[in-house]
Amino acid sequence: MKSCLKPVHAGLKKRKKFRKYQKGKEFIEAVISVLEQNISDKEYKDYSEFEGMLKNLIGNIEGMTPSRLTAIAMELSVMDKTAVVQKDKKREYHPRSHYQRH
């Protein structure tokens, strides 16, 4: 006798995967919408100011994590050797400090 649980379980997995996809899509659309509404020509020479501004804009979007915020900040940046050098708590060089923020 075969069990009917396998097809039901497979259906649940597919629905769960689809819900995860939908939440991801909603997250991306929300981030893009907020960023588009707040387009600015201002350039940030200081990473902490730029990241703080982004956190104020998109930090409360459901699904936002510190690592996602950092990844978005890096994607919105270009290399700039004149940027303010950032140092961590141990006063050591911060590798993201030479990125210009748009």
Protein Blocks (a to p, Z undefined) as FASTA:
>chain_A
ZZfklmmmmmmmmmmmmmmmmmmmmmmmmmmmmmmmmgcfbdcfbfklmmmmmmmmmmmg
ghiafklmmmmmmmmpccdfkbccdddfkopacfklmpccZZ
